[in-house]
Amino acid sequence: MVHLRGGDKYQTSLGAYRHTSIIGQPWGSSVQAFNKPEGFLNVLKPKSTLITETLARKTQILYAMDNSAIIFKLNLQPGAVVVEAGTGSGSLSCAIA
């Protein structure tokens, strides 16, 4: 995941992209690289799992497989009342919600 700021560029092996050409584009849009005619990227809406995987403190994060196992073991159903106590990444809270 890239944090976009006007004036900056995002460089990949498939091309370079000006942040201003990405900012404000609707989800699912394709953006053309400015230095390679065949290069493009797709603007995707971030999911909680993507955000979880990009956090710096990976050792304290529960990943999707862990979250699924916890939800399954607790037999959580829609409408269940859950209290999740912790000051971590919020990954489990997002999965439960």
The first five atom37 places (N, CA, C, CB, O) and aatype in JSON, in Angstrom:
{
  "aatype": [12, 19, 8, 10, 1, 7, 7, 3, 11, 18, 5, 16, 15, 10, 7, 0, 18, 1, 8, 16, 15, 9, 9, 7, 5, 14, 17, 7, 15, 15, 19, 5, 0, 13, 2, 11, 14, 6, 7, 13, 10, 2, 19, 10, 11, 14, 11, 15, 16, 10, 9, 16, 6, 16, 10, 0, 1, 11, 16, 5, 9, 10, 18, 0, 12, 3, 2, 15, 0, 9, 9, 13, 11, 10, 2, 10, 5, 14, 7, 0, 19, 19, 19, 6, 0, 7, 16, 7, 15, 7, 15, 10, 15, 4, 0, 9, 0],
  "atom_mask": [
    [1, 1, 1, 1, 1],
    [1, 1, 1, 1, 1],
    [1, 1, 1, 1, 1],
    [1, 1, 1, 1, 1],
    [1, 1, 1, 1, 1],
    [1, 1, 1, 0, 1],
    [1, 1, 1, 0, 1],
    [1, 1, 1, 1, 1],
    [1, 1, 1, 1, 1],
    [1, 1, 1, 1, 1],
    [1, 1, 1, 1, 1],
    [1, 1, 1, 1, 1],
    [1, 1, 1, 1, 1],
    [1, 1, 1, 1, 1],
    [1, 1, 1, 0, 1],
    [1, 1, 1, 1, 1],
    [1, 1, 1, 1, 1],
    [1, 1, 1, 1, 1],
    [1, 1, 1, 1, 1],
    [1, 1, 1, 1, 1],
    [1, 1, 1, 1, 1],
    [1, 1, 1, 1, 1],
    [1, 1, 1, 1, 1],
    [1, 1, 1, 0, 1],
    [1, 1, 1, 1, 1],
    [1, 1, 1, 1, 1],
    [1, 1, 1, 1, 1],
    [1, 1, 1, 0, 1],
    [1, 1, 1, 1, 1],
    [1, 1, 1, 1, 1],
    [1, 1, 1, 1, 1],
    [1, 1, 1, 1, 1],
    [1, 1, 1, 1, 1],
    [1, 1, 1, 1, 1],
    [1, 1, 1, 1, 1],
    [1, 1, 1, 1, 1],
    [1, 1, 1, 1, 1],
    [1, 1, 1, 1, 1],
    [1, 1, 1, 0, 1],
    [1, 1, 1, 1, 1],
    [1, 1, 1, 1, 1],
    [1, 1, 1, 1, 1],
    [1, 1, 1, 1, 1],
    [1, 1, 1, 1, 1],
    [1, 1, 1, 1, 1],
    [1, 1, 1, 1, 1],
    [1, 1, 1, 1, 1],
    [1, 1, 1, 1, 1],
    [1, 1, 1, 1, 1],
    [1, 1, 1, 1, 1],
    [1, 1, 1, 1, 1],
    [1, 1, 1, 1, 1],
    [1, 1, 1, 1, 1],
    [1, 1, 1, 1, 1],
    [1, 1, 1, 1, 1],
    [1, 1, 1, 1, 1],
    [1, 1, 1, 1, 1],
    [1, 1, 1, 1, 1],
    [1, 1, 1, 1, 1],
    [1, 1, 1, 1, 1],
    [1, 1, 1, 1, 1],
    [1, 1, 1, 1, 1],
    [1, 1, 1, 1, 1],
    [1, 1, 1, 1, 1],
    [1, 1, 1, 1, 1],
    [1, 1, 1, 1, 1],
    [1, 1, 1, 1, 1],
    [1, 1, 1, 1, 1],
    [1, 1, 1, 1, 1],
    [1, 1, 1, 1, 1],
    [1, 1, 1, 1, 1],
    [1, 1, 1, 1, 1],
    [1, 1, 1, 1, 1],
    [1, 1, 1, 1, 1],
    [1, 1, 1, 1, 1],
    [1, 1, 1, 1, 1],
    [1, 1, 1, 1, 1],
    [1, 1, 1, 1, 1],
    [1, 1, 1, 0, 1],
    [1, 1, 1, 1, 1],
    [1, 1, 1, 1, 1],
    [1, 1, 1, 1, 1],
    [1, 1, 1, 1, 1],
    [1, 1, 1, 1, 1],
    [1, 1, 1, 1, 1],
    [1, 1, 1, 0, 1],
    [1, 1, 1, 1, 1],
    [1, 1, 1, 0, 1],
    [1, 1, 1, 1, 1],
    [1, 1, 1, 0, 1],
    [1, 1, 1, 1, 1],
    [1, 1, 1, 1, 1],
    [1, 1, 1, 1, 1],
    [1, 1, 1, 1, 1],
    [1, 1, 1, 1, 1],
    [1, 1, 1, 1, 1],
    [1, 1, 1, 1, 1]
  ],
  "atom_positions": [
    [[0.85, -1.16, 0.0], [0.0, 0.0, 0.0], [0.9, 1.23, 0.0], [-0.97, -0.01, 1.23], [1.93, 1.27, 0.69]],
    [[0.51, 2.23, -0.78], [1.29, 3.45, -0.92], [0.46, 4.61, -0.39], [1.69, 3.69, -2.41], [-0.72, 4.73, -0.71]],
    [[1.07, 5.46, 0.4], [0.41, 6.68, 0.86], [0.68, 7.75, -0.19], [0.92, 7.13, 2.28], [1.83, 8.09, -0.47]],
    [[-0.37, 8.29, -0.77], [-0.25, 9.22, -1.88], [-0.17, 10.66, -1.4], [-1.41, 9.06, -2.84], [-0.91, 11.08, -0.51]],
    [[0.77, 11.41, -2.01], [0.93, 12.83, -1.73], [1.16, 13.54, -3.07], [2.11, 13.1, -0.73], [1.97, 13.09, -3.88]],
    [[0.46, 14.62, -3.29], [0.63, 15.38, -4.52], [2.09, 15.76, -4.73], [0.0, 0.0, 0.0], [2.76, 16.17, -3.79]],
    [[2.57, 15.62, -5.95], [3.96, 15.96, -6.27], [4.91, 14.78, -6.19], [0.0, 0.0, 0.0], [6.01, 14.85, -6.74]],
    [[4.53, 13.69, -5.53], [5.4, 12.52, -5.42], [5.15, 11.57, -6.58], [5.17, 11.8, -4.08], [4.17, 11.69, -7.31]],
    [[6.07, 10.62, -6.74], [5.95, 9.59, -7.77], [6.04, 8.22, -7.11], [7.04, 9.75, -8.86], [6.67, 8.06, -6.06]],
    [[5.42, 7.23, -7.75], [5.48, 5.83, -7.32], [6.17, 5.07, -8.44], [4.05, 5.24, -7.01], [5.67, 5.04, -9.57]],
    [[7.32, 4.46, -8.15], [8.14, 3.79, -9.17], [8.07, 2.29, -9.0], [9.59, 4.26, -9.09], [8.28, 1.78, -7.9]],
    [[7.76, 1.57, -10.08], [7.78, 0.11, -10.07], [8.57, -0.35, -11.3], [6.32, -0.49, -10.07], [8.98, 0.46, -12.13]],
    [[8.77, -1.66, -11.4], [9.44, -2.19, -12.59], [8.56, -2.06, -13.83], [9.83, -3.67, -12.37], [9.05, -2.16, -14.95]],
    [[7.27, -1.83, -13.63], [6.33, -1.69, -14.74], [6.07, -0.24, -15.12], [5.03, -2.36, -14.4], [5.27, 0.04, -16.01]],
    [[6.74, 0.68, -14.45], [6.57, 2.08, -14.81], [6.54, 2.98, -13.6], [0.0, 0.0, 0.0], [6.57, 2.53, -12.45]],
    [[6.48, 4.28, -13.88], [6.42, 5.3, -12.84], [5.08, 6.02, -12.96], [7.61, 6.31, -12.96], [4.56, 6.23, -14.06]],
    [[4.53, 6.4, -11.82], [3.21, 6.98, -11.76], [3.24, 8.22, -10.87], [2.17, 5.96, -11.24], [3.76, 8.18, -9.76]],
    [[2.7, 9.32, -11.36], [2.57, 10.52, -10.54], [1.38, 10.33, -9.6], [2.38, 11.81, -11.44], [0.3, 9.89, -10.02]],
    [[1.58, 10.65, -8.33], [0.51, 10.5, -7.37], [-0.72, 11.3, -7.78], [0.97, 10.93, -5.99], [-1.85, 10.87, -7.54]],
    [[-0.5, 12.46, -8.4], [-1.64, 13.29, -8.8], [-2.49, 12.61, -9.87], [-1.16, 14.64, -9.3], [-3.66, 12.96, -10.03]],
    [[-1.92, 11.65, -10.62], [-2.72, 10.94, -11.62], [-3.55, 9.81, -10.99], [-1.81, 10.37, -12.71], [-4.43, 9.25, -11.64]],
    [[-3.26, 9.48, -9.72], [-3.98, 8.42, -9.01], [-5.02, 9.01, -8.06], [-2.99, 7.54, -8.23], [-6.13, 8.49, -7.95]],
    [[-4.66, 10.1, -7.38], [-5.54, 10.72, -6.39], [-6.85, 11.12, -7.04], [-4.85, 11.94, -5.74], [-6.87, 11.79, -8.07]],
    [[-7.95, 10.71, -6.42], [-9.27, 11.09, -6.9], [-9.87, 10.15, -7.93], [0.0, 0.0, 0.0], [-11.02, 10.32, -8.32]],
    [[-9.11, 9.17, -8.39], [-9.63, 8.21, -9.36], [-10.61, 7.26, -8.66], [-8.48, 7.41, -10.03], [-10.39, 6.89, -7.51]],
    [[-11.67, 6.86, -9.34], [-12.6, 5.9, -8.72], [-11.95, 4.52, -8.59], [-13.9, 5.8, -9.53], [-11.06, 4.17, -9.37]],
    [[-12.41, 3.74, -7.58], [-11.9, 2.38, -7.39], [-12.09, 1.59, -8.68], [-12.63, 1.68, -6.19], [-13.14, 1.69, -9.33]],
    [[-11.08, 0.81, -9.05], [-11.14, -0.01, -10.26], [-10.56, 0.66, -11.49], [0.0, 0.0, 0.0], [-10.43, 0.03, -12.54]],
    [[-10.21, 1.94, -11.37], [-9.64, 2.66, -12.52], [-8.25, 2.14, -12.85], [-9.59, 4.17, -12.24], [-7.53, 1.67, -11.98]],
    [[-7.88, 2.24, -14.13], [-6.51, 1.94, -14.56], [-5.79, 3.26, -14.78], [-6.5, 1.07, -15.86], [-6.35, 4.2, -15.35]],
    [[-4.55, 3.33, -14.33], [-3.75, 4.54, -14.49], [-2.52, 4.18, -15.31], [-3.34, 5.15, -13.1], [-1.82, 3.22, -15.0]],
    [[-2.28, 4.94, -16.35], [-1.16, 4.7, -17.28], [0.15, 5.23, -16.68], [-1.44, 5.37, -18.65], [0.18, 6.32, -16.11]],
    [[1.22, 4.46, -16.82], [2.55, 4.93, -16.41], [2.98, 6.07, -17.32], [3.6, 3.77, -16.45], [2.65, 6.07, -18.5]],
    [[3.71, 7.04, -16.76], [4.11, 8.16, -17.6], [5.42, 7.9, -18.35], [4.26, 9.41, -16.76], [5.78, 8.66, -19.25]],
    [[6.13, 6.83, -18.0], [7.41, 6.57, -18.66], [7.45, 5.27, -19.47], [8.49, 6.54, -17.63], [8.43, 5.02, -20.17]],
    [[6.42, 4.46, -19.38], [6.36, 3.21, -20.15], [4.95, 3.06, -20.71], [6.75, 1.97, -19.26], [4.0, 2.95, -19.93]],
    [[4.8, 3.05, -22.03], [3.45, 2.98, -22.6], [2.69, 1.71, -22.23], [3.54, 3.08, -24.09], [1.45, 1.73, -22.2]],
    [[3.39, 0.61, -21.96], [2.7, -0.63, -21.62], [2.4, -0.75, -20.12], [3.53, -1.82, -22.06], [1.71, -1.68, -19.7]],
    [[2.91, 0.18, -19.31], [2.73, 0.1, -17.86], [1.42, 0.71, -17.4], [0.0, 0.0, 0.0], [1.01, 1.77, -17.87]],
    [[0.77, 0.03, -16.47], [-0.45, 0.56, -15.87], [-0.62, -0.05, -14.48], [-1.69, 0.27, -16.76], [-0.03, -1.08, -14.16]],
    [[-1.42, 0.59, -13.68], [-1.81, 0.02, -12.39], [-3.29, 0.22, -12.21], [-1.01, 0.66, -11.23], [-3.9, 1.08, -12.84]],
    [[-3.88, -0.58, -11.33], [-5.3, -0.47, -11.03], [-5.47, 0.12, -9.64], [-6.01, -1.85, -11.13], [-4.75, -0.25, -8.71]],
    [[-6.4, 1.03, -9.5], [-6.69, 1.67, -8.22], [-7.69, 0.78, -7.48], [-7.25, 3.13, -8.41], [-8.83, 0.64, -7.9]],
    [[-7.24, 0.18, -6.38], [-8.08, -0.76, -5.63], [-8.45, -0.19, -4.27], [-7.38, -2.11, -5.47], [-7.65, 0.5, -3.64]],
    [[-9.66, -0.49, -3.83], [-10.1, -0.07, -2.51], [-9.41, -0.94, -1.47], [-11.65, -0.17, -2.38], [-9.46, -2.17, -1.56]],
    [[-8.76, -0.33, -0.47], [-8.06, -1.13, 0.53], [-9.04, -1.93, 1.38], [-7.2, -0.24, 1.42], [-10.09, -1.43, 1.77]],
    [[-8.68, -3.18, 1.67], [-9.45, -4.04, 2.56], [-8.72, -4.1, 3.89], [-9.64, -5.47, 1.95], [-7.53, -3.77, 3.98]],
    [[-9.41, -4.52, 4.92], [-8.77, -4.62, 6.23], [-7.58, -5.56, 6.19], [-9.78, -5.09, 7.29], [-6.59, -5.33, 6.89]],
    [[-7.65, -6.62, 5.38], [-6.53, -7.56, 5.31], [-5.31, -6.91, 4.67], [-6.92, -8.81, 4.52], [-4.18, -7.17, 5.09]],
    [[-5.52, -6.06, 3.67], [-4.4, -5.36, 3.04], [-3.76, -4.39, 4.02], [-4.87, -4.61, 1.78], [-2.53, -4.31, 4.11]],
    [[-4.58, -3.67, 4.75], [-4.06, -2.74, 5.74], [-3.29, -3.49, 6.82], [-5.2, -1.91, 6.36], [-2.22, -3.04, 7.24]],
    [[-3.82, -4.62, 7.28], [-3.15, -5.42, 8.3], [-1.77, -5.87, 7.83], [-4.0, -6.64, 8.66], [-0.81, -5.82, 8.6]],
    [[-1.66, -6.29, 6.59], [-0.39, -6.81, 6.08], [0.65, -5.73, 5.89], [-0.62, -7.52, 4.77], [1.84, -6.05, 5.77]],
    [[0.26, -4.46, 5.86], [1.22, -3.39, 5.62], [1.64, -2.68, 6.91], [0.65, -2.39, 4.66], [2.46, -1.77, 6.86]],
    [[1.08, -3.07, 8.05], [1.46, -2.44, 9.31], [2.88, -2.81, 9.69], [0.48, -2.83, 10.42], [3.34, -3.92, 9.41]],
    [[3.58, -1.89, 10.32], [4.98, -2.1, 10.67], [5.17, -3.16, 11.75], [5.59, -0.79, 11.13], [6.19, -3.86, 11.73]],
    [[4.25, -3.3, 12.68], [4.41, -4.21, 13.81], [3.77, -5.55, 13.5], [3.81, -3.61, 15.08], [2.76, -5.9, 14.12]],
    [[4.32, -6.3, 12.57], [3.71, -7.54, 12.11], [3.65, -8.63, 13.18], [4.46, -8.05, 10.92], [2.81, -9.53, 13.09]],
    [[4.5, -8.59, 14.18], [4.51, -9.66, 15.17], [3.29, -9.64, 16.07], [5.76, -9.57, 16.02], [3.0, -10.64, 16.72]],
    [[2.56, -8.53, 16.14], [1.4, -8.44, 17.02], [0.09, -8.5, 16.25], [1.47, -7.18, 17.84], [-0.96, -8.18, 16.81]],
    [[0.13, -8.88, 15.02], [-1.06, -8.85, 14.18], [-1.64, -10.24, 14.0], [-0.73, -8.24, 12.82], [-0.91, -11.21, 13.83]],
    [[-2.95, -10.32, 14.05], [-3.65, -11.56, 13.71], [-4.04, -11.47, 12.24], [-4.92, -11.8, 14.63], [-4.7, -10.52, 11.83]],
    [[-3.63, -12.44, 11.48], [-3.93, -12.44, 10.04], [-5.28, -13.1, 9.78], [-2.83, -13.16, 9.25], [-5.89, -13.67, 10.69]],
    [[-5.74, -13.01, 8.53], [-7.07, -13.5, 8.16], [-7.31, -14.94, 8.6], [-7.27, -13.39, 6.65], [-8.39, -15.26, 9.08]],
    [[-6.32, -15.81, 8.44], [-6.49, -17.21, 8.83], [-6.68, -17.33, 10.35], [-5.27, -18.05, 8.37], [-7.5, -18.12, 10.81]],
    [[-5.92, -16.56, 11.11], [-6.07, -16.56, 12.57], [-7.44, -16.04, 12.96], [-4.97, -15.71, 13.23], [-8.12, -16.63, 13.8]],
    [[-7.85, -14.93, 12.35], [-9.16, -14.34, 12.65], [-10.28, -15.34, 12.36], [-9.38, -13.06, 11.83], [-11.21, -15.48, 13.15]],
    [[-10.18, -16.02, 11.23], [-11.2, -17.01, 10.86], [-11.29, -18.12, 11.89], [-10.9, -17.6, 9.48], [-12.38, -18.53, 12.28]],
    [[-10.15, -18.61, 12.34], [-10.13, -19.68, 13.34], [-10.75, -19.22, 14.65], [-8.69, -20.16, 13.59], [-11.5, -19.97, 15.28]],
    [[-10.45, -17.99, 15.07], [-11.01, -17.46, 16.32], [-12.52, -17.33, 16.21], [-10.38, -16.09, 16.66], [-13.25, -17.75, 17.11]],
    [[-13.0, -16.75, 15.11], [-14.43, -16.57, 14.9], [-15.15, -17.93, 14.86], [-14.7, -15.78, 13.6], [-16.23, -18.08, 15.42]],
    [[-14.53, -18.9, 14.2], [-15.11, -20.25, 14.12], [-15.18, -20.89, 15.5], [-14.3, -21.13, 13.16], [-16.21, -21.44, 15.88]],
    [[-14.06, -20.84, 16.25], [-14.01, -21.48, 17.58], [-15.01, -20.84, 18.54], [-12.59, -21.39, 18.17], [-15.56, -21.52, 19.41]],
    [[-15.24, -19.53, 18.39], [-16.19, -18.85, 19.27], [-17.63, -19.02, 18.81], [-15.86, -17.37, 19.35], [-18.57, -18.61, 19.5]],
    [[-17.8, -19.64, 17.64], [-19.13, -19.86, 17.07], [-19.93, -18.55, 16.97], [-19.9, -20.89, 17.91], [-21.11, -18.51, 17.32]],
    [[-19.26, -17.49, 16.5], [-19.91, -16.19, 16.39], [-20.92, -16.2, 15.25], [-18.87, -15.07, 16.16], [-20.65, -16.73, 14.17]],
    [[-22.06, -15.62, 15.5], [-23.14, -15.52, 14.53], [-23.51, -14.05, 14.37], [-24.39, -16.37, 14.98], [-23.22, -13.24, 15.25]],
    [[-24.13, -13.69, 13.25], [-24.59, -12.3, 13.09], [-25.48, -11.89, 14.25], [-25.34, -12.14, 11.76], [-26.38, -12.64, 14.65]],
    [[-25.25, -10.71, 14.79], [-26.02, -10.2, 15.92], [-25.42, -10.53, 17.27], [0.0, 0.0, 0.0], [-25.92, -10.05, 18.29]],
    [[-24.35, -11.33, 17.3], [-23.71, -11.67, 18.57], [-23.06, -10.43, 19.17], [-22.65, -12.8, 18.38], [-22.58, -9.55, 18.45]],
    [[-23.05, -10.37, 20.5], [-22.39, -9.27, 21.2], [-20.99, -9.75, 21.56], [-23.2, -8.84, 22.49], [-20.82, -10.78, 22.21]],
    [[-19.98, -8.99, 21.12], [-18.59, -9.37, 21.33], [-17.85, -8.21, 21.97], [-17.91, -9.78, 20.0], [-17.99, -7.06, 21.56]],
    [[-17.05, -8.53, 22.99], [-16.17, -7.54, 23.59], [-14.75, -8.0, 23.31], [-16.42, -7.37, 25.14], [-14.33, -9.06, 23.77]],
    [[-14.02, -7.2, 22.55], [-12.64, -7.53, 22.21], [-11.76, -6.48, 22.86], [-12.41, -7.58, 20.65], [-11.83, -5.3, 22.52]],
    [[-10.93, -6.91, 23.81], [-10.1, -5.96, 24.55], [-8.66, -6.07, 24.07], [-10.18, -6.23, 26.07], [-8.06, -7.14, 24.07]],
    [[-8.13, -4.96, 23.66], [-6.75, -4.94, 23.22], [-6.43, -3.6, 22.58], [0.0, 0.0, 0.0], [-7.33, -2.86, 22.17]],
    [[-5.16, -3.3, 22.51], [-4.74, -2.04, 21.9], [-3.85, -2.3, 20.71], [-4.02, -1.15, 22.93], [-2.95, -1.52, 20.41]],
    [[-4.1, -3.41, 20.04], [-3.27, -3.78, 18.9], [-3.69, -3.07, 17.63], [0.0, 0.0, 0.0], [-4.11, -1.91, 17.66]],
    [[-3.57, -3.78, 16.52], [-3.82, -3.19, 15.2], [-5.29, -3.0, 14.9], [-3.2, -4.04, 14.14], [-5.63, -2.21, 14.03]],
    [[-6.17, -3.7, 15.6], [-7.6, -3.67, 15.31], [-7.99, -4.7, 14.26], [0.0, 0.0, 0.0], [-9.14, -4.72, 13.81]],
    [[-7.07, -5.54, 13.86], [-7.31, -6.54, 12.84], [-8.44, -7.49, 13.24], [-6.04, -7.34, 12.56], [-9.32, -7.78, 12.43]],
    [[-8.43, -7.98, 14.48], [-9.48, -8.88, 14.93], [-10.82, -8.17, 15.0], [-9.13, -9.48, 16.29], [-11.84, -8.73, 14.62]],
    [[-10.82, -6.93, 15.48], [-12.06, -6.16, 15.57], [-12.67, -5.97, 14.2], [-11.8, -4.8, 16.21], [-13.89, -6.1, 14.05]],
    [[-11.85, -5.68, 13.19], [-12.36, -5.53, 11.82], [-12.95, -6.83, 11.31], [-11.24, -5.06, 10.88], [-14.0, -6.82, 10.67]],
    [[-12.3, -7.94, 11.59], [-12.79, -9.23, 11.11], [-14.11, -9.59, 11.8], [-11.74, -10.34, 11.36], [-15.02, -10.12, 11.16]],
    [[-14.21, -9.32, 13.07], [-15.44, -9.63, 13.82], [-16.58, -8.74, 13.33], [-15.22, -9.44, 15.36], [-17.71, -9.21, 13.16]],
    [[-16.28, -7.48, 13.1], [-17.32, -6.54, 12.64], [-17.84, -6.97, 11.29], [-16.78, -5.09, 12.57], [-18.72, -6.31, 10.72]]
  ]
}
